Amino acid sequence: MRSRRYLYDLVMILAGAITIGFDQWSKAAIRQRFPCDGTGYTPLFGQYFGLTCDYNTGAAFSIFNQGNKALLFLFIGLALAVVIWLYIRFASQPSLLLKISFGMILGGAAGNLIDRFRLGYVTDFLLFTVKSFVWPVFNLADSAICIGIFLLMLYLWRRPGQAKRSSVTGATNSPTTKEKPAEHTSTQ
């Protein structure tokens, strides 16, 4: 079981590294091919989805883009503190879903922080439009964070159900408590 936990930790690191790599590569490619003032647009799926380039000095989905920098860093610090607390709380859980979710969340956060510290802004380039509603421009790091949070919520949602089922069937959560029937009866 211990080797599985380490393998899952390696998968988490790999998920984070892949997220950072694709994020940084995609942002560099967009900056080379588009004017990054929000005016260039290339539709990919009709009027619903396309590519543009915009510099975001705020948080995810342009939150605090025109606002106070202290509030922005407070928001980012609070979000990172919550993720770190969750990781510490569930680090010993041998769940591949949990480790992939943390890898995506931390990789996405790192990808955006790399931009913020290196360039002073984050490059956003994915744009969805539905009828007259235009979703705020975002990037692969934002997407990875959202998918990672969804996977984390899925893990947390499924986890109590697993504990309920194991208590109903009389199973225990610890793999070290397996006993042979003869040993069990001899201790009673």
C-alpha positions, 0 to 999 in steps of 0.5 A: 500500500505504501508503494501505491501512495508513492506512485500516486504522489509521482502521478500528482507531480507529473500531472502538475508538471504537464499542466505547467508545461502545456500552460506555458507553451500555449501562452507563449504560442498565443503571445507570438501569434496574436496582438495581446490587446483583446482585439484579435480573434480567431473563431474555432467553433463558429461564434461559440469558441475561439482564440484571442490574447489578453493580458490579465493583471487580476485573478482567475477570469479577470477578477480584480483586473481593475482593482486593488493589488493588495486585495488580489494578493490576499485572494491568491494567498487565501486560495493557496492556503486552502489548497495547502490545508486540503493537501495536508489534511488528505495527503495520506489518502491513497486516492489517484483521483485526489492526487490528480486533482491536487496536481492539476490545481497546483500546476495551474496555480504555478503556471499563472504565478510564473506569468505573474512574477515573470511578466507582471500579468497572466496571458489569457486566450480562450474565449467562449460566447453563448448568444450575447453572453461573453465568458471572461477570457481564460487560459489552460491554467485556469481550466486545470484549476477548475477541473482539479477543483471539480475532481476534488469535489467529486472525491470529497462527495464520493468519500462519505458514501464509501465510509457508509458502505463499509460500516454497513457491510462491517468492513474496516478501512484499515488493510492491516486488520484482516484476520483469518476466521480462526484467529478472530474466534480465538481472540473472543 
